[in-house]
């Protein structure tokens, strides 16, 4: 199972879902689905945008359990 650690990153950077959506140019509904780990697939461009917004690695965003 793959865990999306978006909630951890948002907390660490003291950022809201809305502010991330604005910074990463991703629809707020998409960010919300990722936050609650309800998303079934993720666009590579979204991963790139989120990593760029947080200045992080892919491993900071995902965890394989």
Secondary structure, 3 states (H helix, E strand, C coil): CEEECHHHHHHHCCCCHHHHHHHHCCCHHHHHHHHCCCCCCCCHHHHHHHHHHHCCCHHHHEEEC
